[in-house]
Amino acid sequence: MGVFAADTGHEQVVFCQDPASGLKAIIGIYSTALGPALGGTRFYPYATEAEALHDVLELSRGMAYKNALAGLDLGGGKAVIWGDPIADKSEAMLRAFGRFVQSLNGRYYTACDVGTYVQDMDVVARETRFVTGRSVEHGGAGDSSVLTAWGVFQGMRAAAEHSWGVASLRGRRVGVAGLGKVGKYLTAHLLEDGAEVVATDPSEHAISWIQANHPQVSLVAGVTELITSDIDVYAPCAMGGALNDDTVAVLRATIVAGAANNQLAHHGIEKVLVDRGILYAPDYVVNAGGVIQVADEIEGFNFERAKLRATRIFETTKQILALADVEGISPATAADRLAERRMTDVGRLRQIRV
Ligand SMILES: NC(=O)c1ccc[n+]([C@@H]2O[C@H](COP(=O)([O-])OP(=O)(O)OC[C@H]3O[C@@H](n4cnc5c(N)ncnc54)[C@H](O)[C@@H]3O)[C@@H](O)[C@H]2O)c1
């Protein structure tokens, strides 16, 4: 398999199996230094168990960094269910998963991710109280893309201030790749701020929605056309790996700030961005609004409180960009350092016996 959890720094990795319902799941807990580990459940048809393990280890580590910089008292974890979400998902399987989550007694809180939806979390919640991202009807926070988009907008404003001295996108041309749940809310914030939006999405449904609701948005055929056009900001809001050797070489934007997870295709690409003079607002910093929204549910969801927390992404992004300048490092490295510092400094306090 090539990887053992002991080598990756994870606290705990749990394999869960219920043959009758077909459940095969892995829960990865990277760190509980700041509190219970929070991260969604990805339901995905991995080719192999090794691939599922690799994904949960990467994703749970990422959540620890994201939650730390979002200022949450939560550690980082994630779960994967190995299967086809359309063909294999059932009430029994989700409830079996819920019982495994419950068995961790609060070390891990689950939520939605790719292939799981608020309605699924309502089912999981019948077996465990350590679940967030439930539907509004069940007292949950609902669709997390609302505050994800708000947070991305705040991070973009901070990057605009850093580059141009004004915390606004007014008069700027922003290229949005992906007009899904987050991309469409982000587009609305940008238009309201006075930006010009150019966008692309392969989905006909997404395109007709945007044409009906925001006819002023210009549309282009694909990502290559988008990133080689005259844009000031590039907002990747579709899949991971948007910033690779090919795209960064031709990208014309001054700023990259978007919702997609894992935008940097490989280690080292963050330095290429710096060399090309492109300011990258780290993905996990600016897209933390969604986890802030679902984390708020743990206290009893209050939208205004959650929105206020997501608004602070503006300050956090500014802090990271300033640290990167002072230390002569990339914003991605600066974000990692700040997250590690918080995990160490605040996590250490538990050693003080109370
Ligand atoms: N929803 C959230 O709260 C949240 C939180 C954090 C991060 N994210 C990340 O943000 C990204 C978008 O999430 P979402 O919830 O809007 O997903 P979504 O599935 O609703 O939307 C994704 C959109 O991207 C489009 N797309 C696919 N391939 C594309 C391509 N090559 N070029 C342009 N568009 C393409 C799809 O057609 C779809 O409309 C994902 O990477 C997700 O992991 C989402």
The ligand as a Tripos MOL2 file, in Angstrom:
@<TRIPOS>MOLECULE
LIG
   44    48     1     0     0
SMALL
NO_CHARGES

@<TRIPOS>ATOM
      1 N1        -19.9610   23.7340   -1.4080 N.am      1 LIG1
      2 C1        -19.1500   24.0970   -0.4210 C.2       1 LIG1
      3 O1        -19.5900   24.5270    0.6560 O.2       1 LIG1
      4 C2        -17.6590   24.0170   -0.6090 C.ar      1 LIG1
      5 C3        -16.8300   24.3100    0.4940 C.ar      1 LIG1
      6 C4        -15.4490   24.2940    0.3190 C.ar      1 LIG1
      7 C5        -14.9200   23.9750   -0.9270 C.ar      1 LIG1
      8 N2        -15.7530   23.6690   -1.9670 N.ar      1 LIG1
      9 C6        -15.1460   23.3280   -3.2530 C.3       1 LIG1
     10 O2        -15.5550   24.2740   -4.2400 O.3       1 LIG1
     11 C7        -15.6710   23.6390   -5.4950 C.3       1 LIG1
     12 C8        -17.0810   23.8430   -6.0470 C.3       1 LIG1
     13 O3        -18.0170   23.3100   -5.1180 O.3       1 LIG1
     14 P1        -19.5820   23.3380   -5.4250 P.3       1 LIG1
     15 O4        -20.2370   22.9320   -4.1500 O.co2     1 LIG1
     16 O5        -19.9530   24.6210   -6.0790 O.co2     1 LIG1
     17 O6        -19.6790   22.1440   -6.4670 O.3       1 LIG1
     18 P2        -20.7670   21.9220   -7.6110 P.3       1 LIG1
     19 O7        -20.6550   20.4970   -7.9910 O.co2     1 LIG1
     20 O8        -22.0940   22.4710   -7.2070 O.co2     1 LIG1
     21 O9        -20.2480   22.8570   -8.8130 O.3       1 LIG1
     22 C9        -19.1210   22.5900   -9.5800 C.3       1 LIG1
     23 C10       -19.3840   23.1760  -10.9540 C.3       1 LIG1
     24 O10       -18.1780   23.0700  -11.7110 O.3       1 LIG1
     25 C11       -18.5290   22.7170  -13.0330 C.3       1 LIG1
     26 N3        -17.3660   22.1680  -13.7040 N.ar      1 LIG1
     27 C12       -16.9260   20.8820  -13.7590 C.ar      1 LIG1
     28 N4        -15.8220   20.7970  -14.5120 N.ar      1 LIG1
     29 C13       -15.5560   22.0560  -14.9360 C.ar      1 LIG1
     30 C14       -14.5450   22.6200  -15.7610 C.ar      1 LIG1
     31 N5        -13.5840   21.8810  -16.2950 N.pl3     1 LIG1
     32 N6        -14.5700   23.9390  -15.9940 N.ar      1 LIG1
     33 C15       -15.5380   24.7300  -15.4650 C.ar      1 LIG1
     34 N7        -16.5220   24.2500  -14.6880 N.ar      1 LIG1
     35 C16       -16.5240   22.9370  -14.4290 C.ar      1 LIG1
     36 C17       -19.6860   21.7670  -12.8670 C.3       1 LIG1
     37 O11       -20.4420   21.6320  -14.0630 O.3       1 LIG1
     38 C18       -20.4690   22.4200  -11.7420 C.3       1 LIG1
     39 O12       -21.4420   23.3310  -12.2360 O.3       1 LIG1
     40 C19       -15.2900   22.1710   -5.2590 C.3       1 LIG1
     41 O13       -13.9100   22.0110   -5.5070 O.3       1 LIG1
     42 C20       -15.5640   21.9730   -3.7850 C.3       1 LIG1
     43 O14       -14.7740   20.9340   -3.2310 O.3       1 LIG1
     44 C21       -17.1050   23.7110   -1.8470 C.ar      1 LIG1
@<TRIPOS>BOND
     1     1     2 1
     2     2     3 2
     3     2     4 1
     4     4     5 ar
     5     4    44 ar
     6     5     6 ar
     7     6     7 ar
     8     7     8 ar
     9     8     9 1
    10     8    44 ar
    11     9    10 1
    12     9    42 1
    13    10    11 1
    14    11    12 1
    15    11    40 1
    16    12    13 1
    17    13    14 1
    18    14    15 2
    19    14    16 1
    20    14    17 1
    21    17    18 1
    22    18    19 2
    23    18    20 1
    24    18    21 1
    25    21    22 1
    26    22    23 1
    27    23    24 1
    28    23    38 1
    29    24    25 1
    30    25    26 1
    31    25    36 1
    32    26    27 ar
    33    26    35 ar
    34    27    28 ar
    35    28    29 ar
    36    29    30 ar
    37    29    35 ar
    38    30    31 1
    39    30    32 ar
    40    32    33 ar
    41    33    34 ar
    42    34    35 ar
    43    36    37 1
    44    36    38 1
    45    38    39 1
    46    40    41 1
    47    40    42 1
    48    42    43 1
@<TRIPOS>SUBSTRUCTURE
     1 LIG1         1 GROUP 0 **** ****
